[in-house]
Amino acid sequence: MNFSDIKVVQFNFSLSILMFGLEKLIYLHKGKYRLYFNSLTTSVLGLSFGLGLVCTNSASAFEFDKKLVAPDGAANDFFGNPRSVSLSGNTALVGSFLDDDRGTNSGSAYLFDVTTGELVRKLTAPDGAANDSFGGSVSLYGDTALVSSNVDDDKGLNSGSAYLFDVTTGNLLHKLTAPDGSGGDIFGISVSLSANTALIGSYRDDDKGTDSGSAYLFDVTTGDYLGKLKAPDSAAGDWFGYFVSLSGNTALVGSPFDDWTLDKKILLAYILR
């Protein structure tokens, strides 16, 4: 895999959410399957327990299908935050990063059968602890689930980690950490799976200045580290890696505070092949 070809994509900041949202809708419409999305707000004052909605497309429109909730959900679990929903085939993966199964705010993730809406299983980090935020970002591809724990402390306070699970058995396959990780890197703020490759953002990595950011590639089968991505023009405070997406041999990495475009209110992203 060669990510030497880098392209910069610019979006008007005020339209970026809409544009990314439309892209997702168009992609799912072409796939003629289900749209899975989340709704965070259950009260005016804040999150109660969160929910998910599954929609199916009928002709050219998407229609409500079912609602997903955590069977053991509780107030402030943050089930279904924007970074932690993913769909593959008939399975939905939903993170709940402030769930308390392994300590306060240790976090969890839930696998659902989209056809029936039933819970398949609940995932937690085997070594999870309070304030790890397991489930902060998730990605599902076939029979593999990738779940981040972006303030895990294996390589220092809030260094971050991510876990690969077998969806069929729920067994842990590998725990991933940045080989050069350190405290405060927030490795796992964003994750994405495609085939046998995992892409993980670390937006507060400091290789090109404080909080310049980076993203890491791993082999899903072996758990081996494959390489590290950095923006060629990255600088302090750019937050490269805050959002990531992987499809085949192409990676899309967001850098929302790139100074080159900050005065123009432009969201910057890099396409790497």
C-alpha positions as CSV (number, residue, x, y, z in Angstrom):
1,M,0.0,0.0,0.0
2,N,1.5,3.3,-1.1
3,F,0.1,6.6,0.3
4,S,2.6,8.8,-1.4
5,D,0.0,10.5,-3.6
6,I,-1.5,13.3,-1.5
7,K,-4.4,15.5,-2.5
8,V,-5.8,18.4,-0.5
9,V,-9.6,18.8,-0.4
10,Q,-11.2,22.0,0.7
11,F,-14.8,22.5,1.9
12,N,-16.5,25.7,3.0
13,F,-16.6,25.2,6.8
14,S,-20.3,26.1,7.1
15,L,-21.3,23.5,4.5
16,S,-18.9,20.8,5.5
17,I,-21.3,18.8,7.7
18,L,-24.0,19.0,5.1
19,M,-21.6,17.9,2.3
20,F,-20.2,15.0,4.2
21,G,-23.7,14.0,5.2
22,L,-24.9,14.1,1.6
23,E,-22.0,12.0,0.6
24,K,-22.9,9.4,3.1
25,L,-26.5,9.4,1.9
26,I,-25.6,9.1,-1.7
27,Y,-23.3,6.2,-1.0
28,L,-25.9,4.3,0.9
29,H,-28.5,5.0,-1.7
30,K,-26.3,3.6,-4.4
31,G,-25.9,0.5,-2.2
32,K,-29.6,0.2,-2.0
33,Y,-29.5,-0.9,1.6
34,R,-30.0,0.6,5.0
35,L,-29.0,3.9,6.3
36,Y,-27.9,3.8,9.9
37,F,-27.6,7.1,11.8
38,N,-27.7,8.3,15.4
39,S,-29.6,10.8,17.4
40,L,-27.8,12.0,20.5
41,T,-30.2,14.3,22.2
42,T,-32.9,12.8,24.5
43,S,-33.5,15.8,26.6
44,V,-33.0,19.6,26.3
45,L,-30.4,19.6,29.1
46,G,-28.2,16.8,27.7
47,L,-27.8,13.2,26.9
48,S,-29.9,10.7,28.8
49,F,-28.9,7.4,27.2
50,G,-28.9,7.9,23.5
51,L,-30.6,6.0,20.7
52,G,-30.1,4.8,17.2
53,L,-32.4,4.8,14.2
54,V,-32.3,2.3,11.3
55,C,-33.9,3.4,8.0
56,T,-34.5,1.4,4.9
57,N,-34.7,2.9,1.4
58,S,-37.9,2.4,-0.4
59,A,-37.7,3.6,-4.1
60,S,-35.8,6.9,-3.8
61,A,-36.5,7.7,-0.1
62,F,-35.3,6.4,3.2
63,E,-38.0,5.3,5.7
64,F,-37.8,4.7,9.4
65,D,-37.2,1.0,10.2
66,K,-36.4,0.6,13.9
67,K,-34.9,2.2,16.9
68,L,-31.9,0.8,18.7
69,V,-31.2,1.3,22.4
70,A,-28.7,-0.2,24.8
71,P,-30.6,-2.8,26.9
72,D,-28.6,-1.8,30.0
73,G,-28.3,1.8,29.1
74,A,-28.2,4.5,31.8
75,A,-28.1,8.3,32.0
76,N,-25.0,9.9,30.4
77,D,-23.7,6.7,28.8
78,F,-23.4,8.5,25.4
79,F,-24.7,5.6,23.4
80,G,-24.4,6.5,19.7
81,N,-22.2,9.6,19.6
82,P,-21.4,10.8,16.1
83,R,-18.0,9.0,15.9
84,S,-19.2,5.7,17.2
85,V,-21.8,4.2,14.8
86,S,-20.9,1.9,12.0
87,L,-22.7,-0.5,9.7
88,S,-21.6,-3.6,7.7
89,G,-24.0,-6.0,6.1
90,N,-26.7,-6.9,8.6
91,T,-24.7,-5.7,11.7
92,A,-24.6,-2.4,13.4
93,L,-21.9,-1.4,15.9
94,V,-22.7,1.4,18.4
95,G,-20.3,2.8,20.9
96,S,-21.2,4.0,24.4
97,F,-18.0,5.6,25.6
98,L,-19.2,6.7,29.0
99,D,-20.7,3.4,30.0
100,D,-19.5,2.2,33.4
101,D,-19.1,-1.6,33.2
102,R,-15.3,-1.6,34.0
103,G,-15.3,1.6,36.0
104,T,-16.7,5.1,35.7
105,N,-16.7,6.2,32.0
106,S,-14.8,3.1,31.0
107,G,-17.0,2.6,28.0
108,S,-18.4,-0.2,25.9
109,A,-19.8,-1.0,22.4
110,Y,-22.9,-2.9,21.2
111,L,-23.4,-5.1,18.2
112,F,-27.0,-5.4,16.9
113,D,-28.6,-7.4,14.2
114,V,-30.0,-4.8,11.9
115,T,-32.7,-7.1,10.5
116,T,-34.3,-7.8,13.9
117,G,-32.9,-4.9,16.0
118,E,-31.8,-7.4,18.6
119,L,-28.6,-7.1,20.6
120,V,-26.0,-9.6,19.4
121,R,-23.4,-8.9,22.1
122,K,-21.7,-6.2,24.1
123,L,-18.0,-5.5,23.9
124,T,-15.8,-4.1,26.6
125,A,-12.0,-3.8,26.8
126,P,-10.6,-6.8,28.6
127,D,-8.2,-4.4,30.4
128,G,-10.6,-1.5,30.6
129,A,-10.5,0.9,33.5
130,A,-12.3,4.1,34.6
131,N,-12.1,7.0,32.2
132,D,-10.7,5.0,29.2
133,S,-13.6,6.0,27.0
134,F,-13.7,2.7,25.1
135,G,-16.2,3.1,22.3
136,G,-15.4,6.7,21.5
137,S,-14.9,5.8,17.8
138,V,-15.9,2.6,16.1
139,S,-15.6,1.0,12.7
140,L,-17.1,-2.3,11.4
141,Y,-16.0,-4.3,8.3
142,G,-17.3,-7.8,7.7
143,D,-16.6,-9.9,10.8
144,T,-14.2,-7.4,12.3
145,A,-14.9,-4.6,14.7
146,L,-12.5,-1.8,15.6
147,V,-13.2,0.1,18.8
148,S,-11.0,2.9,20.2
149,S,-10.2,3.8,23.7
150,N,-8.7,7.1,23.0
151,V,-7.8,8.1,26.6
152,D,-6.4,4.8,27.6
153,D,-3.1,5.2,29.4
154,D,-0.8,2.4,28.2
155,K,1.9,4.8,26.9
156,G,1.2,7.7,29.2
157,L,-1.9,9.6,30.4
158,N,-4.5,9.8,27.6
159,S,-2.1,8.2,25.1
160,G,-4.9,6.1,23.6
161,S,-5.4,2.6,22.1
162,A,-7.7,0.6,19.9
163,Y,-9.1,-2.9,19.9
164,L,-9.9,-5.4,17.1
165,F,-12.6,-7.9,17.8
166,D,-14.1,-10.9,16.0
167,V,-17.7,-10.0,15.5
168,T,-18.9,-13.6,15.4
169,T,-17.3,-14.7,18.7
170,G,-16.7,-11.4,20.4
171,N,-13.1,-12.4,21.1
172,L,-10.4,-9.9,21.2
173,L,-8.0,-10.2,18.2
174,H,-5.5,-7.5,18.9
175,K,-4.9,-4.4,20.9
176,L,-3.3,-1.6,18.9
177,T,-1.2,1.3,20.2
178,A,1.0,3.8,18.5
179,P,4.6,2.4,18.5
180,D,5.9,5.9,19.2
181,G,2.9,6.9,21.3
182,S,3.1,9.2,24.4
183,G,0.8,10.9,26.9
184,G,-1.8,13.2,25.5
185,D,-1.7,11.9,21.9
186,I,-5.3,10.8,21.9
187,F,-4.6,7.8,19.6
188,G,-8.0,6.5,18.5
189,I,-9.9,9.8,18.3
190,S,-11.0,8.4,14.9
191,V,-10.8,4.9,13.4
192,S,-11.7,3.3,10.1
193,L,-11.5,-0.3,8.7
194,S,-11.2,-1.4,5.1
195,A,-10.5,-5.1,4.2
196,N,-7.4,-6.0,6.1
197,T,-6.2,-2.5,7.0
198,A,-7.0,-0.3,10.0
199,L,-6.5,3.5,10.0
200,I,-6.3,5.3,13.4
201,G,-6.1,9.0,14.0
202,S,-3.9,10.6,16.7
203,Y,-4.8,14.3,16.4
204,R,-2.6,15.5,19.3
205,D,0.6,13.8,18.2
206,D,3.5,16.2,18.0
207,D,5.7,15.1,15.2
208,K,5.4,18.4,13.3
209,G,4.7,20.6,16.2
210,T,2.4,20.5,19.3
211,D,-0.9,18.9,18.3
212,S,0.0,18.7,14.6
213,G,-1.4,15.2,14.4
214,S,-0.9,12.0,12.6
215,A,-2.6,8.8,11.5
216,Y,-1.4,5.2,11.8
217,L,-2.0,2.1,9.6
218,F,-2.2,-1.5,10.9
219,D,-2.6,-4.9,9.5
220,V,-5.9,-6.3,10.8
221,T,-4.9,-10.0,10.7
222,T,-1.5,-9.7,12.5
223,G,-2.0,-6.5,14.4
224,D,1.3,-5.3,12.9
225,Y,2.1,-1.6,12.4
226,L,2.3,-0.7,8.7
227,G,3.2,3.0,8.7
228,K,2.4,6.5,9.8
229,L,0.7,9.3,7.8
230,K,1.5,13.0,8.3
231,A,0.5,16.0,6.2
232,P,3.5,17.2,4.2
233,D,2.6,20.8,5.2
234,S,1.5,20.0,8.8
235,A,2.2,22.4,11.6
236,A,1.4,22.9,15.3
237,G,-2.3,22.9,16.1
238,D,-3.5,21.4,12.8
239,W,-5.1,18.4,14.4
240,F,-4.4,16.1,11.4
241,G,-6.1,12.8,12.1
242,Y,-9.1,14.2,13.9
243,F,-11.3,12.4,11.4
244,V,-10.2,9.5,9.2
245,S,-11.8,7.3,6.6
246,L,-10.3,4.4,4.7
247,S,-11.6,2.7,1.5
248,G,-9.3,0.2,-0.3
249,N,-6.0,1.9,-1.0
250,T,-7.3,5.5,-0.3
251,A,-7.3,7.2,3.0
252,L,-9.1,10.5,3.8
253,V,-7.7,12.3,6.8
254,G,-9.1,15.5,8.2
255,S,-7.0,18.4,9.5
256,P,-9.7,20.9,10.8
257,F,-7.4,23.6,12.1
258,D,-4.9,23.8,9.3
259,D,-3.6,27.4,9.6
260,W,-3.4,27.9,5.9
261,T,-7.1,28.1,5.6
262,L,-8.3,29.1,9.1
263,D,-8.9,32.7,8.0
264,K,-11.1,31.5,5.1
265,K,-13.1,29.2,7.4
266,I,-12.2,26.2,5.3
267,L,-12.2,22.6,6.5
268,L,-9.0,20.9,5.2
269,A,-8.7,17.2,4.4
270,Y,-6.0,15.1,2.8
271,I,-6.6,12.2,0.4
272,L,-3.7,9.8,0.5
273,R,-3.2,6.8,-1.8
